[in-house]
Amino acid sequence: MSLDTPNASPDPQTGRRAARSGGRAARHAARAAKLSDDMRPIRPGMSGGTYKPMSETDVAKIHEAALTALETIGLADAPPSGVEIMVGAGALLGDDGRLRFPRALVEDMLALACKDVTLRGRHPRHDLDLSGTRVHYGTAGAAVNMVDVMGNDYRDSTLQDLHDAARITDVLDNIHFLQRPMVARDITDNLEMDLNTIYACAAGTTKHIGTSFSDPSHMPDCLEMLYMIAGGEDVFRARPFMSNSNCFVVPPMKFATESCETMEMCIRGGMPVLLLSAGMSGATAPSTTAGAIVQSVAECLAGVVYVNAMAPGHPAIFGTWPFGLDLRTGAMTVGSGEQALLTAGCAQMHAFYGLPGGAAGGASDSKMPDMQAGWEQMCSNVMAGLSGLNMVYEAAGMHASLLGFCHESLILGDDLIGQALRCVRGIEVDDETMALDQMAQVCLGTADAPAPGHYLGTDRTLSHMERDCVYPALGNRMSPKEWAENDRPNLVQNAIARKEAILATRSEARFDAGLDAQLRARFNIHLPA
Amino acid sequence: MSLDTPNASPDPQTGRRAARSGGRAARHAARAAKLSDDMRPIRPGMSGGTYKPMSETDVAKIHEAALTALETIGLADAPPSGVEIMVGAGALLGDDGRLRFPRALVEDMLALACKDVTLRGRHPRHDLDLSGTRVHYGTAGAAVNMVDVMGNDYRDSTLQDLHDAARITDVLDNIHFLQRPMVARDITDNLEMDLNTIYACAAGTTKHIGTSFSDPSHMPDCLEMLYMIAGGEDVFRARPFMSNSNCFVVPPMKFATESCETMEMCIRGGMPVLLLSAGMSGATAPSTTAGAIVQSVAECLAGVVYVNAMAPGHPAIFGTWPFGLDLRTGAMTVGSGEQALLTAGCAQMHAFYGLPGGAAGGASDSKMPDMQAGWEQMCSNVMAGLSGLNMVYEAAGMHASLLGFCHESLILGDDLIGQALRCVRGIEVDDETMALDQMAQVCLGTADAPAPGHYLGTDRTLSHMERDCVYPALGNRMSPKEWAENDRPNLVQNAIARKEAILATRSEARFDAGLDAQLRARFNIHLPA
């Protein structure tokens, strides 16, 4: 069953094998007409939910267990302001300093919680609607290294690396948002790091940005910068293009005191918050998948109480981010099947609550963008998408169990996530797609025409080509013969070339000269002008 | 959020970072006790079905459309023997030479069809129970090239390559069967090729084998060889260790005349058959996912009628194998999201009929075992597993859109499929796994002990370590520091080394000397003794 067609000559432009005669010119003409956004085969915010790792009974059990944990174990270490807010709403402060949450309180606050969060881009075309099981993919993390692909090495990550990641994200269709994926280790002052992180991200992309702040005392300056970039506080509040990724808990079942203070200031400042619970299954969370989900759900429910007791309906993302641990070594692992299940199980809980939710998917344990990276990134990314996770964080570029970020992998991730999104879109079943009429025509012919015996070049096939099929940008589909004739294209080398091409162009996201001068006059910006 | 633990020293044997103090010795002790097969975290035949790409209504629509296609379009080109068999059962032969199938006939034959096929290994420990949504992964295909990983090249595949693939498959836990993945191109005589294919496969593995035969006239010799290997015809019939992968249709909607004759001889000879319909979506099948599924279901239902009209209840696998086509070029593509959906949608139809089913998953368009290969292989493999596909064919080692087979990729596929199987196993939710008692103990302590504040080293975590977690053999989880200290292990280089180690050992599957001498006396065996 050789499937090659050796007689077809390769296209001189693409090096691709030509199609069977007849339909090719028509296909080229069809491709020349650029598709409008709503005709593209994949888009941000396609709805998942066809994959349900747990039964409805199991989901209800997890919910019940989380409520029990909140009622009987509760959380320690809330800041005084948080204690006041939550006790005011009905939480109970124990002699052991732990806040416990009666079930009715949790249910009341769930009723108040914002269900239809839209995360804003600096440009409205990048707004993200987090309702239902709509799926979005983006970066995230706090990697401390950059992957040096050409040198087969790791080095410290810098502010320029972060800015470059923002610029690359800006032009990749399937990376829908930029959460700060790495730390600018070349900036030693923490306030300057926070400010320059905002600058480097926002000057690189008009997509929605997420970041964290290293100290509550930084918030006035950081908000001032955000308001300047937006063109005024009211403008920012109307369309907050940045959300606060906030590790408000230290699992198991403790509030992160200072992060909670930061969160309160972000809420007052008009920023959506990501309520991020990042337990490690086997270390800071139970080793079992179900147990880790119970604990992270309980912690995020405490966050829902906190936010809505303070500011009812404030936009918040239910950020259950349990991670895996390699129990042989005690080292973190994020590329496993267990990780993919943790993430997909969390997505199912978000859907149960009807709350916008996020979790980590798509990160790899591999050090380089190799086959392992490919299988690990796809496994959790596609399962997250199929389970309907609203925000898939860490979805591209993340290596070495979150310790390294890789620009080339980010670029390849665009292809990988495009494929995952095609799977999320799923199978449309109707009279047109079932194609019985076409089948009859192709097999039996009509009164006017004999049976062609194949579907090539039919109108239905041509219209399907661009509207329903996803084509990889760098993924290679050549036959071995074409591949050899085209100097054996190398995936990683092509990603390097694409990175260089992206970074050589002038970014559409950069600030206009007046704003840039204002920002540089007010703050110490480390990126060259 | 640096997650490295720089103070921990690497294990001198493994180079892995040591765990936090305390639990490590206990973990090592726990690992020393080898797990029995039923305690392993993953096994052949775990049940999927948590992913359902189509609604129940859509599944019913596909079924109805397939019945309509069989009733109104029917299939051409049945051999005279097949016409006699199917007309005898109630099919209608039209003036146009097409056999059409009344709905009641299809439903009657579905009722007769064997629902609980067990495919036999030469060793019973490799038997495959295809009931329900039990999932098995294996090789398949008819690649004409071998991937030369070290030379970054392709070359013709040989009988020795096939035998080596069998030997490698034999020792990989997560490759559950060997269907002939490549053609022995160094054997020019087709009968000798068929015979040597049987020999090379069966002498390399005691797992279940699938193969095809290039001409019906080869069947007497091939059956003779199979009976000799089994130790007698009756022994083979009792435990047929080989099934016939039979492309009994030429889509769209035509029987493959000679293959049907072969199929009849296989059925009479006691071999299970794989009813394989391999349409290309956009060429020999409708371009839409739903349409391609309708057609392949219709074709396989015709096969069910054929088999059961001839031999009621004969073991047959519902082999809907629709493939994708890159509509820009007319070239085959098997690594896409569309392909993964085709395969998962087919699995859902198999479950609807309650029939053992198979489809292609895990093949890649990439030429080398690179990141693209990883993401493509995982995408369709994990979706096939989650959808509960009984037999995932082409699941490992397959490159260049089925044109090339790669031993190193087969070895890496064992890790990849192990991860997919972990996902198939899913999330267990019960009082033990939800771990509320542990959470209370870890957070609150007990009367006798203070709260440890973490889950490391608890009994629950230790028992979880080996029974619930899958560890990759070659996938690397080191920190960048460990990785650098260990000479930057390279995934593909390690796969090459493993291949060489496997092929350097004496195979447990090889024939005993007496049988081997008999086979070599009776047939021209091209493999060196």
Interface residues (C-beta under 8 A of the other chain):
Chain A: M1 S2 L3 D4 T5 A8 D11 T14 R16 R17 A18 A19 R20 G23 R24 R27 R31 T50 Y51 K52 P53 M54 S55 D58 K61 I62 A65 T68 A69 T72 I73 A76 D96 G141 A142 V144 N145 N152 D153 Y154 C247 P252 M253 A278 G282 A283 T284 A285 P286 S287 T288 T289 A290 G291 I293 V294 Q295 D326 L327 R328 T329 G330 A331 M332 T333 G335 S336 G337 E338 A340 L341 G345 D365 S366 K367 P369 D370 M371 Q372 A373 G374 W375 E376 Q377 M378 C379 V382 M383 L386 A400 S401 L402 L403 G404 S409 L412 D415 L416 G418 Q419 A420 L421 R422 C423 G426 I427 E428 V429 D430 E432 T433 M434 A435 L436 Q438 M439 A440 V442 C443 L444 G453 H454 Y455 L456 T458 R460 T461 L462 H464 M465 D468 C469 V470 Y471 P472 L474 G475 N476 R477 M478 S479 P480 W483 A484 R488 N490 L491 V492
Chain B: M1 S2 L3 D4 T5 A8 D11 T14 R16 R17 A18 A19 R20 G23 R24 R27 R31 T50 Y51 K52 P53 M54 S55 D58 K61 I62 A65 T68 A69 T72 I73 A76 D96 G141 A142 V144 N145 N152 D153 Y154 C247 P252 M253 A278 G282 A283 T284 A285 P286 S287 T288 T289 A290 G291 I293 V294 Q295 D326 L327 R328 T329 G330 A331 M332 T333 G335 S336 G337 E338 A340 L341 G345 D365 S366 K367 P369 D370 M371 Q372 A373 G374 W375 E376 Q377 M378 C379 V382 M383 L386 A400 S401 L402 L403 G404 S409 L412 D415 L416 G418 Q419 A420 L421 R422 C423 G426 I427 E428 V429 D430 E432 T433 M434 A435 L436 Q438 M439 A440 V442 C443 L444 G453 H454 Y455 L456 T458 R460 T461 L462 H464 M465 D468 C469 V470 Y471 P472 L474 G475 N476 R477 M478 S479 P480 W483 A484 R488 N490 L491 V492
